[in-house]
Amino acid sequence: MHQDYEDLLAPGELQRNISLNEKTRQSIEGTRKEVLDILKGDDSRKLFIIGPCSIHDYDSALEYARKLKVLSDRVKDKIFILMRAYLEKPRTILGWKGFINDPYLDESYNVQKGLELGRRLFRDINELGIGIASEFLDVLVYPYISDLVSFGTIGARTSGSQTHRQIVAGLEMPVGYKNTISGDIGIAINSIITSSESHCFIGINKEGKVCKVIAKGNKNCFLILRGSNHGPNYESEFVREAQKRLNENNLKDSVVVDCSHDNSGKDHKNQDTVFRDVVSQMSSNKGVVGLMLESNLRDGNQKISSNLEKGISITDPCIGWEETEKLVLEAYEAF
């Protein structure tokens, strides 16, 4: 077989090595409840998920988290902010697969170090008082970090995956399914329904042993609109249609809108237009409960090199911190 193998620490061992204190554990539980209350419409605040396209630098991510915490405290009576913190990067074809897969950005693929740094970073961000939203991509990674995540997402490329649907059924947090790249929201809706039920599948436990898993079902899954290769779907007509489809399937019509990706035409400079449109919709459509914004310390993006500039994305381009702060405060005044 054309494969090599290298042992990794079991999820439980890494959790013990990088553990949570009781205060942080309770904070995550509380954050999950607040997020869920907003998504269900029981809390009138709006959920803003803001942060880098993907994490590639530990120190920059913490610096960003500190800034986000200050901003979050300023708007917390109207807006509940989570940090977008993605450690895995889905690829359409090839490319860097994320901080866990290749933390040193040099194709050394030190996955063990990536798992350690990723878990430590998530713990440190939570200890600052900011909850985390993160995508679950690799089906063996989630046991290492899921206890540190307050809102999970399943991306457009895996939204219809049976394996991911089964995993979500066992997660103890709200989860958002994105519509597919083609724009199909039916697949995401089917995933929401499927993940709400119990599933039996093969997985690993905390000690890394392959075992039969019984997932009891997750009733707290929601739709994320991220646009498609046919164009954006953030405008009110698309949102209303999506809500109609949710209602037809006896689902809550709560929707989160991603201001980036195909909704912005993959141009970070268009995120402000999408953002303002969605904020405007929020005043008249109570089902528009949240949004996502790709933001970093500095705007734009850069290619991986030996002399990376701090605070600039190495994947999708992001808006910078100053614009991020301006937009959030603008929304706060509008609510």
N, C-alpha and C positions, 0 to 999 in steps of 0.2 A: 504493500500500500504506500502511496506517495504522501505519507503523513508522519509528522513527528509529534511527540507528546511531552508535556511538562506538567508535573503536579502543581496544583494551586491549593492554597489554604481553603478549608471548608468555610462556607458562609458563617456558621456559628463561631468558628475560631476567630475569624476576622472581626465579628461583632464583639467578641470578648476582648480582643486586643484594642479595639477602638470603640469603647462602650459609651453609653449615654448616662448622664446623671439623671436623677429622678425629676429634677426641674425641667430639663430639656425634653424628657419623655412626655411629661404632662403637657408641656407647651405644644408639642407636635399633635397630641391628641386633641387639644383645644383648638389648634389651627385647623385641623381636619373638620371639626364640627362647624367652625365658623364658615369655612369654604362651602361645606355642604348646605348650611342654612341659606347662604346667598344663592347657590345654584338652584335650590328648591323654591326660592322666593320667600322664605321665612325671615330673611334679613334684607332690609331695603338697600343696603350698601351694594356697590358694584365690585366685582372681582377683576383686578388688573394683574396680569401675569407678565412681568417685565424682566428682561435680561438678555444676555448674549445668545447668539445663535447656538453656540456650543462653547463649553469651557475648554481652554487649552493651557491656561496659566493660573496656578494656584493663588499666587499673591494678588494678581489683578482681579481675580474673582472675588476675593475677600475684600479688596478695596471697593469694588463695585457694591458688594453686599452692605458695607458700612454706609455708603452714600444712600442706598435704597432704604435702609432702616430709618435714617433721618427723614427722608421724604415721606416714608410710610407713616411715621408718627405725626406728620403735619396734616395728613389727609384722612386719618383713620376713622373719623366719624362718618365719612361718606364713601370712602374707597378702601378696600382691603387689598393690600399688595402682597403677592408672592413673587419670589425671584425665580425666573426661568433659569434653570441650571441643568443643562444637558451634558451628560458624560459620554453619550454614544451618538454617533453621527450616521444616519442612514445614507446610503449612496445609491444613486440611480445606476451607475456603472461601477467606477472605481474611484479611489481617493482615500484620504485620511479618515479612519473609522471612529475617531474620537479619543478622548482623554484616557479612558480605561484601556482601550486596545493598544494605544501607542503614546504613552504620556510624555515621552521625550522627543516626539515629533521626528524621529530619525529612522523609523522602520526597524527599531530594535524589538518592538512588540513586547515590552516588559509588562505583561498583563497583571502579574501579581502586584507590581508597584502601582499600576493604574488603579486597581481595586482599592489598595491601601490609601492612596492619595485622594481618590474620589470619595471614599467613605469619610475620611478625616475632614475633607472640605465640607461635605454635607453636614457633618456634625458641627463644625465651626460656624457655618452660616446659621444653622438653627440656634446655636448658643447666642448669636447676636440678636435674636428675636425676630428673624425673618423666616417664614415658611418657604418650602421649596416645591416647585412644579418641575417634573422631569419626565422624559419619555422613557418607556420601557421597550427596549429593542431586542437585545440578545436574550433569549429565553432562559439562560443560565445565570445572567447577571443580577436579575431583580432580587434574589434572596440576600444578596450582599448589601443592598442599599434601600430596599423598600420601606424599612422601618423609619427612615429619615425623610420620606417624601409625603407631602400633604395633598398634592393633586397630581395624579398620574395622567400621562397622555399616551395614546397609541397613534402613531403617525400615518400619513396618507398611504405609504407603501405597505403597511402591515395591518391596515384597518380591517381587512376581511380575513385575516389569518385565523384559522381555527385554534392554533397553538396560543396565540395572544388572547383570544377570547376566553380560553380556559384559564389562563393565568390571571386575567382581570377578575374572573369569577371568585378568586380567592384573595384578592387584595383588600385590605382594610382601610380604604380611602376612596374618595370620589375619583372617577376616571373620565377623561374626555376622549372620544373617538373622533378623529378628523375624517372629513369626506375624502374619497380617493383622489388621486391625481387627475383622473378623468372627470371629476366633479360629481360622481355618483354619491348621493347622500343615502341611498337605499342600503348600501353595504354597511355604512356606519350605523344606521338604524337597526339593521339585522344584528350587528355586533352588540349593540346596547341590549337588545332583547335576549340574545344568546348568553351574554355574560351575567344576566340577572338570574340564571338558573344554575343548578348544581352540575358539576362536571367531574368525571374521573379521568385522570390522565397520568402519564409517566413523567416524573420530575426528580428533583433532588431535594433532600431535607437539609436542615441546618448543618448536619455533620457531613454533608457532601455525598451521602449514600443515595444511589438510584432507588426510587421507591414509587409505589402507587400513591397518587395524591387525590384526595377528595376535596374539591373546592365547593363551598356551600352556596355560591352565587352572590353577586354584587348588584344590589338594587340602585346603586348610586352612580350610574353612568350617564354621560351627556354628550351632546353633539357639538363639535367644533367646525365652523366653516372657515376654510383656508384658501378658497379659490380653486381653480383648476387650470389645466392646460388649454381650456377653451375661454378662459377669462375669469374675472372676479365674481364672487358670490356674496359680497358683504352688503350690497344695497338692499333697501327695505323690501323690494319685491321678492328677492331671493330668500331673505330671512323669513318673510311671511309664508312663503311656499314651504320652506323647511319646517316651520312650526306646524303648518297644516299637516304635513306628512307625519310628524311626531304624534300629533293628536289622533290621527287616523290609526295609529298603532298603539293607542292608549298609553302614550308616554308623555311625561312632563315636557312642555314646549320651551324649556329653558335652552338658550343657545349662547355659546361663546364664539366670538369672531376673532380670527387671527388677522392682524393688520399687515402681516408680512406675506412671504411666499407669493402665491399667484394672486392674492388680493391686492398686492402692491405692484404686480407685474415684475416681481423679483428685483425691484429697485427701491432701496431703503429710503430714497428721497420722496417716495410716494406714500410712505406710511402715515405721515401726518394727515393727508387727505382722507385716508381710510379711517384713521382714528377719530377725526372730527365728525365724520358721517355717522360712525357707530355711536359716539357719545350723544349725538343729536337723536338717534333712534332710541336710545335708552330712556329718554324723557317721555316718549309716547308709547313705547313697546316694552312693557315690564318683563317680557320674556327674554330680552337681550340683557343677560345678567353679567356678562364679562367680556374681556378682550385680551388679546396677547400682542405684545410689542417686542420686536427685536432691537435691543439696545446694548451699547457697550460704553466703556469710558470715553472712547473716541470713535468718530464715525468712519464708515467705509469698511474695507477689508484689505487684507494683504496675503501674499503667497507665503507658504512656509519657506523659511530660510534660516541661515545661521545668525542673522542679526534682526530679529523681529522687533517691531516697535510695540511698546507696552500699551495694552488696553485697546488694541485694534483686532477685530475678528480675523480668523484665518479660514473661515468658511463663508457663510452668507454675509453680505455687508449689513451693518447695523447703524442706527442713528446714534449720535453721541450723547453724553450725559446731559449737557446743557439743554439740548432740545427735548430730551426725555423729561427733565424736570419741568420745563416750560409747558409741555403738553399735559402732564398730570395735573399741574396747578390750574391750568386752563379748564380742564374737565371738572376739577373740584369746584371752581367758581360757577360752572354751568349747572351743577346738580343742586 
